Amino acid sequence: MGKREEGWALVSPQEIFIALVFFSLLIAVHEFGHFLAAKLCRVRVEEFSVGMGPLLVGKKWGETFYCLRAVPLGGYNKMAGMEPETLDDPRGFYRQSAGRRLAILISGSLMNFLLAVLIYAFIFWALGSPSNQPVIGRVLPDWPAQGAGLAAGDRIVAINGRSIDYWQDMVGIIHRSPGMPLELTVERNGRVFRVEIVPRLDPQSQVGMIGVEPSLIRFSPFGALGQGIRQTALVLYLVLVGLGQMFARQVPVDLVGPVGVVQLLGEAARFGTASVLSFAAFISLNLGLFNLFPIPALDGSRLLILAVEALRGRPVDPRKEG
């Protein structure tokens, strides 16, 4: 088994702080899902906290104390019936039916999935989705495309005489051709002309690039929501397939720890708002999914105990569960 992790020296304090806030918000959303379900199931929530550690500000509203704490490391719900001295509380967690406890336990992950859907939908609506048509949306300064006179709106018809139908076809050829002259057939406002361009080797990705970005397609709010649902389902499917391949040893185990995630967040920031938001949605999906695994201290471990309870036909003693 392999594990990919980099040294903390490669991560700046600012990046660490941003990552902590980033994770704290995602975990707070997860805990908010548990909170809403507990309220709907009439379980008494004594405290809902964003952050951990010393109290910064708080206010009691109804029976719940809402607070913001100093350390940006997630958050938590304090529900009645979770402590030994409150096990007999009639509105406590363990006094609820198995169905209500199931709803409360899975609601955190469901909220993470919903957040991913909304993030992807916002990207498709407000920022746009890259089109697969070979039409240039933006030319980056100081790259070969600018020097060759390419402009936004140009359609790449062919490269070295080979017809280009999709953006990915064009990208594949350019990526494989650093330092090699390419003849691009370009259509602009009904006029067709040819330019010669030499892709530059990108030192980070180690592929050829000319400095162009695809055109964007923006969706209506309802269309964007549908795209967000489809994108969420696709990413979840790919994550599950990847995990299955790792467990089956069909691919190497490649894990990224906290430092690696901070660095990936920094890399995403280099490519703009859409990349950061996509990364946030991806992490939210992973957070929701892994919390359903039957691992101690995660929601999935309590789901497993609920399954045992269903098989036995009687509850598991909360003290033994603890």
Salt bridges, closest charged atoms under 4 A:
GLU46 OE2 - ARG44 NH1 3.19
GLU46 OE1 - LYS78 NZ 3.77
GLU47 OE2 - ARG69 NH2 2.89
GLU63 OE2 - LYS39 NZ 3.89
GLU63 OE2 - ARG91 NH2 2.77
ASP89 OD2 - ARG44 NH2 2.15
ASP154 OD1 - ARG188 NE 2.72
GLU183 OE1 - ARG194 NE 3.94
GLU213 OE2 - ARG138 NH1 3.48
ASP254 OD2 - ARG4 NH1 3.43
GLU267 OE1 - ARG270 NH1 3.14
ASP299 OD2 - HIS30 NE2 2.99
ASP299 OD2 - HIS34 NE2 3.07
GLU309 OE2 - ARG101 NH2 2.77
ASP317 OD1 - ARG319 NH1 3.91
GLU321 OE2 - ARG302 NE 3.43
